[in-house]
Amino acid sequence: MNKDNNIEKISRNDALKKMGKYAALTAFGTFLVLNPLKAQATSPPDPGGDIFTD
């Protein structure tokens, strides 16, 4: 059961560079999503208030 895996091998230095790019992108995305000032500005005035209105 010897199957050929088409895996490109990259150097450790290239792998660290790629990981750094992903980490920076993740940190930036997390900052945008969890930015407290923006979240406060877009939240409703009465969160979880009267849900059932007749």
N, CA and C atoms as a LAMMPS dump frame, in Angstrom:
ITEM: TIMESTEP
0
ITEM: NUMBER OF ATOMS
162
ITEM: BOX BOUNDS ff ff ff
-5.0000000000000000e+02 5.0000000000000000e+02
-5.0000000000000000e+02 5.0000000000000000e+02
-5.0000000000000000e+02 5.0000000000000000e+02
ITEM: ATOMS id mol type element x y z
1 1 1 N 0.821 -1.185 0
2 1 2 C 0 0 0
3 1 3 C 0.865 1.249 0
4 2 1 N 1.67 1.364 -1.001
5 2 2 C 2.539 2.523 -1.109
6 2 3 C 1.925 3.487 -2.125
7 3 1 N 1.336 4.558 -1.631
8 3 2 C 0.712 5.539 -2.515
9 3 3 C 1.601 6.763 -2.615
10 4 1 N 1.591 7.369 -3.782
11 4 2 C 2.378 8.576 -3.976
12 4 3 C 1.602 9.766 -3.434
13 5 1 N 2.22 10.487 -2.543
14 5 2 C 1.636 11.715 -2.026
15 5 3 C 2.351 12.886 -2.677
16 6 1 N 1.605 13.713 -3.347
17 6 2 C 2.199 14.874 -4.005
18 6 3 C 2.313 16.016 -3.003
19 7 1 N 3.281 15.915 -2.139
20 7 2 C 3.5 16.932 -1.106
21 7 3 C 4.754 17.702 -1.465
22 8 1 N 4.603 19.018 -1.584
23 8 2 C 5.776 19.846 -1.84
24 8 3 C 6.502 20.083 -0.523
25 9 1 N 7.773 19.842 -0.535
26 9 2 C 8.557 20.074 0.667
27 9 3 C 9.128 21.477 0.607
28 10 1 N 8.961 22.209 1.714
29 10 2 C 9.512 23.556 1.805
30 10 3 C 10.493 23.589 2.965
31 11 1 N 11.342 24.592 2.955
32 11 2 C 12.344 24.677 4.007
33 11 3 C 11.7 25.182 5.304
34 12 1 N 12.398 24.998 6.381
35 12 2 C 11.906 25.445 7.679
36 12 3 C 11.734 26.965 7.684
37 13 1 N 12.646 27.677 7.035
38 13 2 C 12.575 29.134 6.979
39 13 3 C 11.325 29.583 6.225
40 14 1 N 11.021 28.933 5.103
41 14 2 C 9.812 29.266 4.343
42 14 3 C 8.554 28.957 5.149
43 15 1 N 8.575 27.851 5.877
44 15 2 C 7.427 27.489 6.705
45 15 3 C 7.189 28.536 7.795
46 16 1 N 8.258 29.016 8.406
47 16 2 C 8.115 30.04 9.449
48 16 3 C 7.584 31.347 8.874
49 17 1 N 8.001 31.679 7.66
50 17 2 C 7.493 32.889 7.02
51 17 3 C 5.991 32.77 6.753
52 18 1 N 5.565 31.602 6.264
53 18 2 C 4.143 31.393 6.003
54 18 3 C 3.341 31.44 7.299
55 19 1 N 3.854 30.829 8.345
56 19 2 C 3.159 30.837 9.631
57 19 3 C 3.039 32.26 10.171
58 20 1 N 4.073 33.059 9.966
59 20 2 C 4.034 34.449 10.411
60 20 3 C 2.967 35.24 9.69
61 21 1 N 2.805 34.991 8.404
62 21 2 C 1.769 35.689 7.634
63 21 3 C 0.382 35.295 8.123
64 22 1 N 0.17 33.999 8.351
65 22 2 C -1.129 33.547 8.847
66 22 3 C -1.404 34.101 10.241
67 23 1 N -0.387 34.149 11.093
68 23 2 C -0.565 34.665 12.446
69 23 3 C -0.921 36.147 12.412
70 24 1 N -0.263 36.906 11.543
71 24 2 C -0.562 38.332 11.435
72 24 3 C -1.976 38.542 10.908
73 25 1 N -2.38 37.763 9.929
74 25 2 C -3.722 37.882 9.372
75 25 3 C -4.772 37.518 10.42
76 26 1 N -4.517 36.471 11.186
77 26 2 C -5.446 36.056 12.229
78 26 3 C -5.56 37.115 13.315
79 27 1 N -4.438 37.689 13.722
80 27 2 C -4.461 38.725 14.748
81 27 3 C -5.234 39.946 14.262
82 28 1 N -5.029 40.327 13.018
83 28 2 C -5.736 41.481 12.459
84 28 3 C -7.239 41.207 12.39
85 29 1 N -7.613 40.028 11.934
86 29 2 C -9.036 39.671 11.868
87 29 3 C -9.677 39.625 13.237
88 30 1 N -8.968 39.086 14.213
89 30 2 C -9.484 39.034 15.571
90 30 3 C -9.664 40.431 16.133
91 31 1 N -8.736 41.312 15.86
92 31 2 C -8.848 42.69 16.334
93 31 3 C -10.073 43.375 15.731
94 32 1 N -10.311 43.14 14.441
95 32 2 C -11.466 43.754 13.8
96 32 3 C -12.774 43.233 14.386
97 33 1 N -12.835 41.938 14.638
98 33 2 C -14.064 41.339 15.145
99 33 3 C -14.303 41.735 16.6
100 34 1 N -13.257 41.781 17.381
101 34 2 C -13.409 42.014 18.812
102 34 3 C -13.075 43.434 19.236
103 35 1 N -13.041 44.364 18.3
104 35 2 C -12.735 45.753 18.633
105 35 3 C -13.839 46.294 19.541
106 36 1 N -13.54 46.653 20.784
107 36 2 C -14.587 47.037 21.731
108 36 3 C -15.315 48.333 21.365
109 37 1 N -14.637 49.304 20.81
110 37 2 C -15.304 50.555 20.469
111 37 3 C -16.321 50.354 19.354
112 38 1 N -15.951 49.591 18.347
113 38 2 C -16.868 49.335 17.25
114 38 3 C -18.03 48.46 17.722
115 39 1 N -17.75 47.478 18.554
116 39 2 C -18.802 46.605 19.057
117 39 3 C -19.793 47.394 19.907
118 40 1 N -19.289 48.33 20.689
119 40 2 C -20.168 49.14 21.529
120 40 3 C -21.024 50.067 20.669
121 41 1 N -20.461 50.597 19.612
122 41 2 C -21.187 51.526 18.756
123 41 3 C -22.291 50.821 17.968
124 42 1 N -22.103 49.546 17.648
125 42 2 C -23.091 48.848 16.832
126 42 3 C -24.074 48.029 17.654
127 43 1 N -23.906 47.98 18.971
128 43 2 C -24.826 47.184 19.778
129 43 3 C -26.141 47.93 19.959
130 44 1 N -27.247 47.202 20.079
131 44 2 C -28.535 47.859 20.276
132 44 3 C -28.615 48.498 21.658
133 45 1 N -29.47 49.511 21.822
134 45 2 C -29.539 50.195 23.114
135 45 3 C -30.056 49.304 24.234
136 46 1 N -30.931 48.33 23.903
137 46 2 C -31.483 47.442 24.923
138 46 3 C -31.283 45.993 24.486
139 47 1 N -30.054 45.483 24.617
140 47 2 C -29.81 44.112 24.152
141 47 3 C -30.581 43.09 24.975
142 48 1 N -31.262 42.203 24.298
143 48 2 C -32.01 41.151 24.991
144 48 3 C -33.271 41.677 25.623
145 49 1 N -33.734 42.816 25.209
146 49 2 C -34.925 43.421 25.796
147 49 3 C -36.183 42.691 25.399
148 50 1 N -37.227 43.391 25.157
149 50 2 C -38.537 42.836 24.848
150 50 3 C -38.496 42.146 23.491
151 51 1 N -38.39 40.844 23.498
152 51 2 C -38.286 40.086 22.251
153 51 3 C -39.66 39.901 21.631
154 52 1 N -40.656 39.593 22.46
155 52 2 C -42.007 39.312 21.951
156 52 3 C -42.843 40.577 22.045
157 53 1 N -43.106 41.174 20.902
158 53 2 C -43.959 42.354 20.876
159 53 3 C -45.233 42.014 20.13
160 54 1 N -46.326 42.467 20.629
161 54 2 C -47.612 42.197 19.973
162 54 3 C -48.101 43.398 19.235
